[in-house]
Amino acid sequence: KVIALFRTYQKQHGEEKLYCLNAMGTAGSGMLSYPNFGGYDKALHRPNIHQLAMLAEEAGVDLRILVLQRPAHELMVSTTKHRKFNSKPTEMAVLGDNAAGLAAQLQLIDPRFFLCVDYSSMGNRSIWMSKIGQQIHPYFGTSASDISSKFRSSREKTNESMDEHELYLESMIDVISHVC
């Protein structure tokens, strides 16, 4: 079904179009994040980018993956303080496991097809867009200012020191950094 969908879009719109698979949580797709959706076993809800890359290759589609990296402390503040998903120990385990899962999946695909970007750099749109530019799509390299206006420019920064849960999560996130 995925291959047919890729081919349909390619026939309808041509090869030089960019399709964002992150549907921002609409139509049951989630945000293609790690984890993707909540629930009892949310640690197991994550995309399989290796499988998606194989399907895209079979369909003749150029798949590019953008990995947004975020420091452990910011992740924990976002998930436990702001969105109140779970306790710190639970979120540490869920996010740590998902960091390891993402790192393992990234090792299975050609590094030319993914780009790792620091989430905090999104505040400076022109720098951020210049980093991803041609890697994601040729349009971004020439018309970055048009696209970058769509990204939010603010994010919360805190001055709190990291606790033991955040230190553990940071070590798991470092696994992704080694792949990137």
CYANA upper distance limits for C-alpha pairs under 8 A (distance plus 0.5 A):
  1 LYS  CA      5 LEU  CA      6.68
  2 VAL  CA      6 PHE  CA      6.67
  2 VAL  CA     55 LEU  CA      7.51
  3 ILE  CA      7 ARG  CA      6.70
  3 ILE  CA     55 LEU  CA      6.41
  3 ILE  CA     56 ALA  CA      7.19
  3 ILE  CA     58 GLU  CA      7.63
  3 ILE  CA     59 ALA  CA      5.73
  4 ALA  CA      8 THR  CA      6.52
  4 ALA  CA     59 ALA  CA      8.03
  5 LEU  CA      9 TYR  CA      6.78
  6 PHE  CA     10 GLN  CA      6.75
  6 PHE  CA     56 ALA  CA      7.62
  6 PHE  CA     59 ALA  CA      6.86
  6 PHE  CA     61 VAL  CA      7.35
  7 ARG  CA     11 LYS  CA      6.65
  7 ARG  CA     59 ALA  CA      6.54
  7 ARG  CA     60 GLY  CA      8.26
  7 ARG  CA     61 VAL  CA      8.24
  8 THR  CA     12 GLN  CA      6.64
  9 TYR  CA     13 HIS  CA      6.37
  9 TYR  CA     14 GLY  CA      8.06
 10 GLN  CA     14 GLY  CA      5.48
 10 GLN  CA     15 GLU  CA      6.09
 10 GLN  CA     17 LYS  CA      8.43
 10 GLN  CA     61 VAL  CA      8.31
 11 LYS  CA     15 GLU  CA      8.34
 13 HIS  CA     17 LYS  CA      7.11
 15 GLU  CA     61 VAL  CA      8.49
 18 LEU  CA    137 HIS  CA      7.36
 21 LEU  CA     32 LEU  CA      8.27
 22 ASN  CA     29 SER  CA      8.34
 22 ASN  CA     30 GLY  CA      7.95
 22 ASN  CA     31 MET  CA      5.54
 22 ASN  CA     32 LEU  CA      6.25
 23 ALA  CA     27 ALA  CA      8.17
 23 ALA  CA     29 SER  CA      6.94
 23 ALA  CA     30 GLY  CA      7.13
 23 ALA  CA     31 MET  CA      6.28
 23 ALA  CA     32 LEU  CA      8.41
 24 MET  CA     29 SER  CA      8.50
 24 MET  CA     30 GLY  CA      6.78
 24 MET  CA     31 MET  CA      5.27
 25 GLY  CA     29 SER  CA      6.36
 25 GLY  CA     30 GLY  CA      4.35
 25 GLY  CA     31 MET  CA      5.44
 26 THR  CA     30 GLY  CA      6.85
 30 GLY  CA     36 ASN  CA      6.38
 30 GLY  CA     37 PHE  CA      6.68
 31 MET  CA     36 ASN  CA      6.89
 32 LEU  CA     36 ASN  CA      6.18
 32 LEU  CA     46 ARG  CA      7.42
 32 LEU  CA     47 PRO  CA      6.34
 33 SER  CA     46 ARG  CA      7.03
 33 SER  CA     47 PRO  CA      7.63
 34 TYR  CA     45 HIS  CA      7.95
 34 TYR  CA     46 ARG  CA      5.81
 34 TYR  CA     47 PRO  CA      7.88
 34 TYR  CA     95 LEU  CA      7.79
 34 TYR  CA     98 ASN  CA      5.99
 34 TYR  CA     99 ALA  CA      7.78
 34 TYR  CA    102 LEU  CA      7.86
 35 PRO  CA     42 LYS  CA      6.83
 35 PRO  CA     43 ALA  CA      6.37
 35 PRO  CA     44 LEU  CA      7.67
 35 PRO  CA     45 HIS  CA      5.96
 35 PRO  CA     46 ARG  CA      5.52
 35 PRO  CA     94 VAL  CA      8.09
 35 PRO  CA     95 LEU  CA      7.64
 35 PRO  CA     98 ASN  CA      6.70
 36 ASN  CA     42 LYS  CA      7.74
 36 ASN  CA     45 HIS  CA      5.64
 36 ASN  CA     46 ARG  CA      5.43
 36 ASN  CA     47 PRO  CA      7.63
 37 PHE  CA     42 LYS  CA      6.81
 37 PHE  CA     45 HIS  CA      6.90
 38 GLY  CA     42 LYS  CA      5.20
 38 GLY  CA     45 HIS  CA      8.19
 41 ASP  CA     45 HIS  CA      7.72
 42 LYS  CA     94 VAL  CA      8.06
 43 ALA  CA     94 VAL  CA      5.51
 43 ALA  CA     95 LEU  CA      7.98
 43 ALA  CA     97 ASP  CA      7.52
 43 ALA  CA     98 ASN  CA      7.14
 46 ARG  CA     98 ASN  CA      8.11
 48 ASN  CA     52 LEU  CA      6.79
 48 ASN  CA    105 GLN  CA      7.72
 49 ILE  CA     53 ALA  CA      6.40
 49 ILE  CA    105 GLN  CA      6.96
 49 ILE  CA    106 LEU  CA      8.12
 50 HIS  CA     54 MET  CA      6.84
 50 HIS  CA    105 GLN  CA      6.30
 50 HIS  CA    106 LEU  CA      7.85
 50 HIS  CA    108 LEU  CA      6.77
 50 HIS  CA    109 ILE  CA      6.64
 51 GLN  CA     55 LEU  CA      6.72
 52 LEU  CA     56 ALA  CA      6.60
 53 ALA  CA     57 GLU  CA      6.63
 53 ALA  CA     63 LEU  CA      7.00
 53 ALA  CA    109 ILE  CA      7.86
 54 MET  CA     58 GLU  CA      6.72
 55 LEU  CA     59 ALA  CA      6.71
 56 ALA  CA     60 GLY  CA      6.59
 56 ALA  CA     61 VAL  CA      5.48
 56 ALA  CA     62 ASP  CA      7.26
 56 ALA  CA     63 LEU  CA      6.70
 57 GLU  CA     61 VAL  CA      6.31
 57 GLU  CA     62 ASP  CA      7.59
 57 GLU  CA     63 LEU  CA      8.26
 63 LEU  CA    113 PHE  CA      7.29
 64 ARG  CA    113 PHE  CA      5.44
 64 ARG  CA    114 PHE  CA      6.10
 64 ARG  CA    115 LEU  CA      8.36
 64 ARG  CA    135 GLN  CA      8.12
 64 ARG  CA    136 ILE  CA      6.45
 65 ILE  CA    113 PHE  CA      6.71
 65 ILE  CA    114 PHE  CA      4.93
 65 ILE  CA    115 LEU  CA      6.80
 65 ILE  CA    136 ILE  CA      8.21
 66 LEU  CA    114 PHE  CA      6.22
 66 LEU  CA    115 LEU  CA      5.55
 66 LEU  CA    116 CYS  CA      6.54
 66 LEU  CA    117 VAL  CA      7.77
 66 LEU  CA    136 ILE  CA      8.17
 67 VAL  CA    114 PHE  CA      7.55
 67 VAL  CA    115 LEU  CA      6.45
 67 VAL  CA    116 CYS  CA      5.06
 67 VAL  CA    117 VAL  CA      6.62
 68 LEU  CA    116 CYS  CA      6.50
 68 LEU  CA    117 VAL  CA      5.60
 68 LEU  CA    118 ASP  CA      6.32
 68 LEU  CA    119 TYR  CA      5.78
 69 GLN  CA    116 CYS  CA      7.30
 69 GLN  CA    117 VAL  CA      6.45
 69 GLN  CA    118 ASP  CA      5.33
 69 GLN  CA    119 TYR  CA      5.84
 70 ARG  CA     74 GLU  CA      7.19
 70 ARG  CA     75 LEU  CA      7.10
 70 ARG  CA    118 ASP  CA      6.69
 70 ARG  CA    119 TYR  CA      5.83
 70 ARG  CA    120 SER  CA      7.47
 71 PRO  CA     75 LEU  CA      6.90
 71 PRO  CA    170 GLU  CA      7.32
 71 PRO  CA    173 ILE  CA      8.29
 72 ALA  CA     76 MET  CA      6.64
 72 ALA  CA    166 GLU  CA      5.96
 72 ALA  CA    167 LEU  CA      7.86
 72 ALA  CA    169 LEU  CA      6.24
 72 ALA  CA    170 GLU  CA      5.45
 72 ALA  CA    173 ILE  CA      7.79
 73 HIS  CA     77 VAL  CA      6.67
 73 HIS  CA    162 MET  CA      6.68
 73 HIS  CA    166 GLU  CA      6.17
 73 HIS  CA    170 GLU  CA      8.41
 74 GLU  CA     78 SER  CA      6.57
 74 GLU  CA    157 LYS  CA      7.97
 74 GLU  CA    158 THR  CA      8.37
 75 LEU  CA     79 THR  CA      6.59
 76 MET  CA     80 THR  CA      6.12
 76 MET  CA     81 LYS  CA      7.86
 76 MET  CA     88 LYS  CA      7.52
 76 MET  CA     91 GLU  CA      7.77
 76 MET  CA     92 MET  CA      8.16
 76 MET  CA    166 GLU  CA      7.36
 77 VAL  CA     81 LYS  CA      5.51
 77 VAL  CA     82 HIS  CA      6.95
 78 SER  CA     82 HIS  CA      5.60
 78 SER  CA     83 ARG  CA      6.66
 79 THR  CA     83 ARG  CA      5.66
 79 THR  CA     84 LYS  CA      6.25
 79 THR  CA     85 PHE  CA      6.08
 79 THR  CA     86 ASN  CA      7.80
 79 THR  CA     91 GLU  CA      7.81
 80 THR  CA     84 LYS  CA      4.89
 80 THR  CA     85 PHE  CA      6.16
 80 THR  CA     86 ASN  CA      6.34
 80 THR  CA     87 SER  CA      6.66
 80 THR  CA     88 LYS  CA      6.81
 80 THR  CA     91 GLU  CA      7.86
 85 PHE  CA     91 GLU  CA      8.19
 86 ASN  CA     90 THR  CA      6.53
 86 ASN  CA     91 GLU  CA      6.42
 87 SER  CA     91 GLU  CA      6.66
 88 LYS  CA     92 MET  CA      6.34
 88 LYS  CA    165 HIS  CA      6.95
 89 PRO  CA     93 ALA  CA      6.83
 89 PRO  CA    165 HIS  CA      6.71
 90 THR  CA     94 VAL  CA      6.71
 91 GLU  CA     95 LEU  CA      6.28
 92 MET  CA     96 GLY  CA      6.23
 92 MET  CA    165 HIS  CA      6.26
 92 MET  CA    166 GLU  CA      7.45
 92 MET  CA    168 TYR  CA      7.74
 92 MET  CA    169 LEU  CA      6.17
 93 ALA  CA     97 ASP  CA      6.50
 93 ALA  CA    169 LEU  CA      8.27
 94 VAL  CA     98 ASN  CA      6.72
 95 LEU  CA     99 ALA  CA      6.53
 95 LEU  CA    169 LEU  CA      7.50
 96 GLY  CA    100 ALA  CA      6.87
 96 GLY  CA    168 TYR  CA      8.22
 96 GLY  CA    169 LEU  CA      5.77
 96 GLY  CA    172 MET  CA      5.78
 96 GLY  CA    173 ILE  CA      7.46
 97 ASP  CA    101 GLY  CA      6.71
 97 ASP  CA    172 MET  CA      8.25
 98 ASN  CA    102 LEU  CA      6.53
 99 ALA  CA    103 ALA  CA      6.65
 99 ALA  CA    172 MET  CA      6.55
 99 ALA  CA    173 ILE  CA      6.09
 99 ALA  CA    175 VAL  CA      7.82
 99 ALA  CA    176 ILE  CA      7.03
100 ALA  CA    104 ALA  CA      6.67
100 ALA  CA    172 MET  CA      6.92
100 ALA  CA    173 ILE  CA      8.04
100 ALA  CA    175 VAL  CA      7.15
100 ALA  CA    176 ILE  CA      7.66
101 GLY  CA    105 GLN  CA      6.75
102 LEU  CA    106 LEU  CA      6.61
102 LEU  CA    176 ILE  CA      7.57
103 ALA  CA    107 GLN  CA      6.85
103 ALA  CA    175 VAL  CA      6.80
103 ALA  CA    176 ILE  CA      5.23
103 ALA  CA    179 VAL  CA      6.89
104 ALA  CA    108 LEU  CA      7.32
105 GLN  CA    109 ILE  CA      7.57
106 LEU  CA    110 ASP  CA      8.44
106 LEU  CA    111 PRO  CA      8.06
106 LEU  CA    114 PHE  CA      8.44
106 LEU  CA    179 VAL  CA      7.47
107 GLN  CA    111 PRO  CA      8.34
107 GLN  CA    179 VAL  CA      7.13
109 ILE  CA    113 PHE  CA      7.96
110 ASP  CA    114 PHE  CA      8.16
111 PRO  CA    115 LEU  CA      8.16
111 PRO  CA    180 CYS  CA      8.39
113 PHE  CA    135 GLN  CA      8.49
115 LEU  CA    132 ILE  CA      7.86
115 LEU  CA    135 GLN  CA      7.81
115 LEU  CA    180 CYS  CA      7.85
116 CYS  CA    180 CYS  CA      6.37
117 VAL  CA    121 SER  CA      8.15
117 VAL  CA    131 LYS  CA      8.42
117 VAL  CA    132 ILE  CA      8.36
118 ASP  CA    122 MET  CA      8.09
120 SER  CA    155 ARG  CA      8.12
121 SER  CA    125 ARG  CA      8.10
121 SER  CA    127 ILE  CA      7.90
121 SER  CA    128 TRP  CA      6.29
122 MET  CA    128 TRP  CA      6.12
122 MET  CA    151 PHE  CA      7.99
122 MET  CA    152 ARG  CA      8.05
122 MET  CA    153 SER  CA      6.99
123 GLY  CA    128 TRP  CA      8.42
123 GLY  CA    152 ARG  CA      7.70
123 GLY  CA    153 SER  CA      4.85
123 GLY  CA    154 SER  CA      6.21
123 GLY  CA    155 ARG  CA      7.70
124 ASN  CA    128 TRP  CA      6.62
124 ASN  CA    153 SER  CA      7.43
125 ARG  CA    129 MET  CA      6.41
125 ARG  CA    145 SER  CA      8.46
125 ARG  CA    148 SER  CA      6.18
125 ARG  CA    149 SER  CA      8.05
125 ARG  CA    151 PHE  CA      8.06
125 ARG  CA    153 SER  CA      7.67
126 SER  CA    130 SER  CA      6.58
126 SER  CA    144 ALA  CA      7.73
126 SER  CA    145 SER  CA      7.45
126 SER  CA    148 SER  CA      7.67
127 ILE  CA    131 LYS  CA      6.84
128 TRP  CA    132 ILE  CA      7.12
129 MET  CA    133 GLY  CA      6.07
129 MET  CA    140 PHE  CA      7.57
129 MET  CA    141 GLY  CA      8.32
129 MET  CA    144 ALA  CA      6.42
129 MET  CA    148 SER  CA      7.10
130 SER  CA    141 GLY  CA      7.43
130 SER  CA    144 ALA  CA      7.89
132 ILE  CA    136 ILE  CA      6.56
132 ILE  CA    140 PHE  CA      8.18
133 GLY  CA    137 HIS  CA      7.07
133 GLY  CA    138 PRO  CA      7.41
133 GLY  CA    139 TYR  CA      8.17
133 GLY  CA    140 PHE  CA      5.16
133 GLY  CA    141 GLY  CA      4.85
133 GLY  CA    144 ALA  CA      7.81
134 GLN  CA    138 PRO  CA      5.35
134 GLN  CA    139 TYR  CA      7.95
134 GLN  CA    140 PHE  CA      6.70
134 GLN  CA    141 GLY  CA      5.64
136 ILE  CA    140 PHE  CA      7.77
137 HIS  CA    141 GLY  CA      7.86
138 PRO  CA    142 THR  CA      7.62
139 TYR  CA    143 SER  CA      6.40
139 TYR  CA    144 ALA  CA      7.98
140 PHE  CA    144 ALA  CA      5.33
140 PHE  CA    147 ILE  CA      7.72
143 SER  CA    147 ILE  CA      7.33
144 ALA  CA    148 SER  CA      6.26
145 SER  CA    149 SER  CA      6.87
146 ASP  CA    150 LYS  CA      8.37
147 ILE  CA    151 PHE  CA      8.26
162 MET  CA    166 GLU  CA      6.05
162 MET  CA    167 LEU  CA      6.78
163 ASP  CA    167 LEU  CA      6.72
164 GLU  CA    168 TYR  CA      6.74
165 HIS  CA    169 LEU  CA      6.75
166 GLU  CA    170 GLU  CA      6.43
167 LEU  CA    171 SER  CA      6.89
168 TYR  CA    172 MET  CA      7.06
169 LEU  CA    173 ILE  CA      6.66
170 GLU  CA    174 ASP  CA      6.67
171 SER  CA    175 VAL  CA      7.50
172 MET  CA    176 ILE  CA      8.01
173 ILE  CA    177 SER  CA      7.23
174 ASP  CA    178 HIS  CA      6.86
175 VAL  CA    179 VAL  CA      7.28
176 ILE  CA    180 CYS  CA      6.74
